[in-house]
Amino acid sequence: MFTSIKDDIKLQFQSGNMLTRIILVNIAVFVFIKMVMVFTSFGDVRTIYDKMIEVLSLHGDAPKVYIYFWSWVTHMFLHEGAWHLIWNMLLLYWFGRIVGDFLGDERMLPLYILGGLAGGIFYIGFEFLLPGSGGGSMAMGASAAVMCMLLTAAMVSPDYHLHLLLIGPVKLKWIAVAMLFMDLIGTAGTVNTGGHFAHLGGALFGIIYVSRLHNGQDLTSGLQKLFDYINNRQEPIKPAPTKKAAMSVVYHKGKESSRREMEISESESFQQRLDTILDKINDKGFDNLSDEEKDFLSRASKKE
């Protein structure tokens, strides 16, 4: 059973789009830190879990925000509460699919990171600049990145309809306005005030991003190039495919040579089929594959 679960997760990560991978990473981080909590919850050893949360979260006080510089990125993949994770991942899935359909899969991860960074900047600004904020708090979660996705989707397709439970079809622009309004109200409260500022930061980046994109400037292009460079370094260089002659006649060919040619032909056919299905996933998403194509991918992952 566990091997099957591992194979399914591996297949989803390898064949799924970037939105699927982001969600899987968030879930994996949550499961990992909870396992650390379970196995270090005896006596004073629990401090290992507390230290991990401290190191991965974004801090509102000056020394730690500089010391734990990596937390600017790690905090947006970190969730302590199950409902916090579930709610963020559901919203990310709903809004992220719209963004991916309209703007392309290659912009998903850069948008997620930049939206989370914008939220982090607003959170730090609140903790450092506003009088009486107190400082000493920690920020974690994908909420700012989710708000970035929501406002990006609403700016690109404001009249897109989402069907809400007990309400029915609602245009995306009204969902965005409602969530923005709730966060604006939250900044005047006393509960998670810094978090509401972070949400507004992510939302503002989404608005700015689409506005600049309409003017021909893609603010995610730098990260796209960086990720492409990393992927190209990790992937082995494949030799250029050679063109086959339309017809060839060879005399006195032995059985071993014929068998080798048959294996090569089957391998090329397998790779072409795999490439076609992966291209379809990038264009239309994993859910649009037929049962036969999903079965082929499952067998391909085991073959690899």
C-alpha positions as CSV (number, residue, x, y, z in Angstrom):
1,M,0.0,0.0,0.0
2,F,2.7,2.5,1.0
3,T,4.6,1.8,-2.2
4,S,1.5,2.4,-4.2
5,I,0.9,5.7,-2.4
6,K,4.5,6.8,-3.0
7,D,4.2,5.9,-6.7
8,D,1.0,7.9,-7.0
9,I,2.5,11.0,-5.4
10,K,5.6,10.6,-7.6
11,L,3.5,10.4,-10.7
12,Q,1.4,13.4,-9.7
13,F,4.6,15.5,-9.0
14,Q,6.3,14.5,-12.2
15,S,3.3,14.6,-14.6
16,G,1.2,17.3,-12.9
17,N,1.4,21.0,-13.6
18,M,3.2,23.6,-11.4
19,L,0.1,24.3,-9.3
20,T,-0.1,20.6,-8.4
21,R,3.6,20.6,-7.4
22,I,3.2,23.7,-5.2
23,I,0.3,22.1,-3.4
24,L,2.2,18.8,-2.9
25,V,5.2,20.7,-1.4
26,N,2.9,22.5,1.0
27,I,1.4,19.3,2.1
28,A,4.7,17.5,2.4
29,V,6.1,20.3,4.6
30,F,3.1,20.1,6.9
31,V,3.3,16.3,7.2
32,F,7.1,16.5,7.8
33,I,6.8,19.0,10.7
34,K,3.9,17.2,12.2
35,M,6.0,13.9,12.2
36,V,8.8,15.9,13.9
37,M,6.3,17.0,16.5
38,V,5.0,13.5,17.1
39,F,8.5,11.9,17.5
40,T,10.0,14.8,19.6
41,S,7.1,15.4,21.9
42,F,8.7,13.7,25.0
43,G,10.1,15.9,27.7
44,D,12.3,18.8,26.6
45,V,13.0,17.3,23.2
46,R,9.8,19.1,22.0
47,T,12.0,22.1,21.6
48,I,13.3,20.6,18.3
49,Y,9.9,21.1,16.8
50,D,9.6,24.6,18.2
51,K,13.0,25.5,16.9
52,M,12.1,24.3,13.4
53,I,8.9,26.5,13.4
54,E,11.0,29.4,14.6
55,V,13.7,28.9,11.9
56,L,11.2,28.5,9.0
57,S,8.8,31.3,9.9
58,L,9.2,35.0,9.0
59,H,9.8,37.1,12.1
60,G,8.7,40.6,12.9
61,D,11.7,41.5,15.1
62,A,14.9,42.8,13.6
63,P,17.6,40.3,14.6
64,K,15.8,37.1,13.4
65,V,14.4,38.5,10.1
66,Y,18.1,39.1,9.1
67,I,19.5,35.9,10.6
68,Y,16.9,33.6,9.2
69,F,17.1,35.2,5.7
70,W,15.8,32.0,4.0
71,S,12.5,32.4,5.9
72,W,11.4,35.0,3.4
73,V,10.7,32.0,1.1
74,T,10.2,29.1,3.6
75,H,7.4,30.8,5.5
76,M,5.0,30.7,2.5
77,F,5.2,26.9,2.4
78,L,4.8,26.4,6.2
79,H,1.5,25.7,8.0
80,E,1.0,24.6,11.6
81,G,-2.8,24.1,11.6
82,A,-4.6,21.5,9.4
83,W,-7.5,23.9,8.6
84,H,-5.1,26.7,7.7
85,L,-3.4,24.4,5.2
86,I,-6.7,22.9,3.8
87,W,-8.3,26.3,3.3
88,N,-5.2,27.8,1.7
89,M,-4.7,24.9,-0.6
90,L,-8.4,24.9,-1.7
91,L,-8.3,28.6,-2.5
92,L,-4.9,28.2,-4.2
93,Y,-6.3,25.4,-6.4
94,W,-9.5,27.3,-7.4
95,F,-7.7,30.6,-8.2
96,G,-4.4,29.1,-9.4
97,R,-6.1,27.0,-12.1
98,I,-7.6,30.2,-13.6
99,V,-4.3,31.9,-13.5
100,G,-2.6,28.9,-15.1
101,D,-5.2,28.7,-17.9
102,F,-4.9,32.3,-18.8
103,L,-1.3,33.1,-18.2
104,G,0.5,29.8,-18.5
105,D,2.0,27.2,-16.2
106,E,5.5,28.8,-16.4
107,R,4.3,31.8,-14.4
108,M,2.7,29.9,-11.5
109,L,5.7,29.4,-9.3
110,P,7.2,32.9,-9.9
111,L,3.8,34.5,-9.1
112,Y,3.4,32.3,-5.9
113,I,6.9,33.3,-4.6
114,L,6.6,37.0,-5.6
115,G,3.1,37.3,-4.1
116,G,4.4,35.7,-0.9
117,L,7.4,38.0,-0.8
118,A,5.2,41.1,-1.2
119,G,3.0,39.8,1.7
120,G,6.2,39.4,3.8
121,I,7.3,42.9,3.0
122,F,3.9,44.3,4.2
123,Y,4.0,42.2,7.3
124,I,7.5,43.4,8.2
125,G,6.5,46.9,7.5
126,F,3.5,46.6,9.9
127,E,5.7,45.1,12.6
128,F,8.5,47.6,12.2
129,L,6.8,50.9,11.4
130,L,3.4,51.0,13.0
131,P,3.4,52.1,16.6
132,G,2.1,49.7,19.2
133,S,2.4,46.6,16.9
134,G,4.6,45.0,19.5
135,G,6.9,42.9,17.3
136,G,8.1,39.5,18.2
137,S,5.5,37.7,16.2
138,M,5.9,35.2,13.4
139,A,4.3,34.8,10.0
140,M,3.7,31.6,8.1
141,G,1.4,30.2,5.4
142,A,0.5,30.6,1.8
143,S,-2.3,33.2,2.4
144,A,-0.4,36.2,0.8
145,A,0.5,34.1,-2.3
146,V,-3.2,32.9,-2.5
147,M,-4.4,36.5,-2.4
148,C,-1.9,37.3,-5.2
149,M,-3.4,34.5,-7.3
150,L,-7.0,35.7,-6.6
151,L,-6.3,39.3,-7.6
152,T,-4.3,38.2,-10.6
153,A,-7.2,35.9,-11.8
154,A,-9.8,38.7,-11.1
155,M,-7.7,41.2,-13.0
156,V,-7.3,38.9,-16.0
157,S,-10.9,37.6,-16.1
158,P,-13.2,39.6,-13.8
159,D,-16.4,38.1,-15.1
160,Y,-15.3,34.5,-14.7
161,H,-18.0,32.6,-12.7
162,L,-17.3,30.4,-9.7
163,H,-20.1,28.3,-8.2
164,L,-20.2,28.8,-4.5
165,L,-22.0,26.4,-2.1
166,L,-25.4,27.7,-1.0
167,I,-24.9,30.8,-3.1
168,G,-24.6,29.7,-6.7
169,P,-22.6,31.3,-9.5
170,V,-20.6,34.4,-8.5
171,K,-18.3,36.5,-10.7
172,L,-14.7,36.4,-9.7
173,K,-14.4,40.2,-9.3
174,W,-17.0,40.2,-6.5
175,I,-15.1,37.4,-4.6
176,A,-11.9,39.4,-4.9
177,V,-13.7,42.6,-3.6
178,A,-15.2,40.7,-0.7
179,M,-11.9,39.2,0.4
180,L,-10.1,42.5,0.1
181,F,-12.8,44.2,2.2
182,M,-12.5,41.5,4.9
183,D,-8.7,42.0,5.1
184,L,-9.1,45.8,5.2
185,I,-11.4,45.4,8.2
186,G,-8.9,43.0,9.7
187,T,-6.1,45.6,9.7
188,A,-8.1,47.6,12.2
189,G,-8.6,44.7,14.6
190,T,-6.4,43.1,17.2
191,V,-6.3,39.5,15.9
192,N,-3.8,38.5,13.2
193,T,-3.4,42.2,12.2
194,G,0.0,41.6,10.6
195,G,-1.4,38.6,8.7
196,H,-4.1,40.9,7.1
197,F,-1.5,43.3,6.1
198,A,0.4,40.4,4.5
199,H,-2.7,39.4,2.5
200,L,-3.1,43.0,1.2
201,G,0.6,42.9,0.1
202,G,0.0,39.8,-1.9
203,A,-3.2,41.2,-3.4
204,L,-1.4,44.5,-4.3
205,F,1.3,42.6,-6.2
206,G,-1.3,40.7,-8.2
207,I,-2.9,44.0,-9.2
208,I,0.4,45.5,-10.1
209,Y,1.6,42.4,-12.0
210,V,-1.4,42.3,-14.4
211,S,-1.3,46.1,-14.9
212,R,2.4,45.9,-15.9
213,L,1.7,42.8,-18.0
214,H,-0.9,44.7,-20.0
215,N,1.9,47.2,-20.7
216,G,4.3,44.5,-22.0
217,Q,6.3,44.1,-18.8
218,D,6.3,40.6,-17.2
219,L,7.5,41.0,-13.6
220,T,8.0,37.2,-13.3
221,S,10.4,36.9,-16.3
222,G,13.5,37.0,-14.1
223,L,12.4,34.1,-12.0
224,Q,11.2,32.2,-15.1
225,K,14.7,32.5,-16.5
226,L,16.3,31.4,-13.2
227,F,14.1,28.3,-13.0
228,D,14.7,27.4,-16.6
229,Y,18.4,27.6,-16.0
230,I,18.1,25.4,-13.0
231,N,16.0,22.8,-14.9
232,N,18.4,22.8,-17.8
233,R,21.3,22.1,-15.5
234,Q,19.5,19.2,-13.8
235,E,18.2,17.6,-16.9
236,P,20.7,15.5,-18.9
237,I,21.4,16.7,-22.4
238,K,19.7,14.5,-24.9
239,P,21.3,13.9,-28.3
240,A,19.5,15.5,-31.3
241,P,17.2,13.1,-33.0
242,T,18.4,11.7,-36.3
243,K,16.2,11.7,-39.3
244,K,15.2,8.3,-40.6
245,A,15.3,7.5,-44.3
246,A,12.0,6.8,-45.9
247,M,13.1,3.3,-47.0
248,S,16.3,1.3,-46.6
249,V,17.3,-2.1,-48.0
250,V,20.0,-4.1,-46.2
251,Y,21.0,-7.6,-47.2
252,H,22.4,-10.4,-45.0
253,K,21.1,-8.9,-41.8
254,G,21.3,-11.3,-38.8
255,K,18.7,-12.0,-36.2
256,E,20.5,-10.0,-33.5
257,S,20.6,-6.9,-35.6
258,S,16.9,-7.1,-36.4
259,R,16.0,-7.6,-32.7
260,R,18.1,-4.5,-31.8
261,E,16.3,-2.4,-34.5
262,M,12.9,-3.5,-33.2
263,E,13.9,-2.5,-29.6
264,I,15.0,1.0,-30.8
265,S,11.8,1.4,-32.7
266,E,9.6,0.5,-29.7
267,S,11.7,2.8,-27.5
268,E,11.2,5.8,-29.9
269,S,7.4,5.1,-30.1
270,F,7.2,4.9,-26.3
271,Q,9.0,8.2,-25.9
272,Q,6.9,10.0,-28.5
273,R,3.7,8.8,-26.8
274,L,5.0,10.0,-23.4
275,D,6.0,13.4,-24.8
276,T,2.6,13.8,-26.4
277,I,0.8,13.1,-23.1
278,L,3.1,15.4,-21.1
279,D,2.4,18.2,-23.7
280,K,-1.3,17.7,-23.2
281,I,-0.9,17.9,-19.4
282,N,0.9,21.3,-19.8
283,D,-1.8,22.6,-22.2
284,K,-5.0,21.2,-20.6
285,G,-4.0,19.8,-17.2
286,F,-3.9,16.3,-15.8
287,D,-7.7,16.0,-15.2
288,N,-8.3,16.2,-19.0
289,L,-6.4,13.0,-19.7
290,S,-8.3,9.9,-20.8
291,D,-8.2,6.8,-18.6
292,E,-6.0,5.2,-21.2
293,E,-3.5,8.1,-21.1
294,K,-3.4,8.0,-17.3
295,D,-2.8,4.3,-17.3
296,F,0.0,4.8,-19.8
297,L,1.6,7.4,-17.5
298,S,1.3,5.1,-14.6
299,R,3.1,2.3,-16.5
300,A,5.7,4.8,-17.8
301,S,6.6,5.9,-14.3
302,K,7.1,2.3,-13.2
303,K,9.2,1.6,-16.3
304,E,11.5,4.6,-15.6
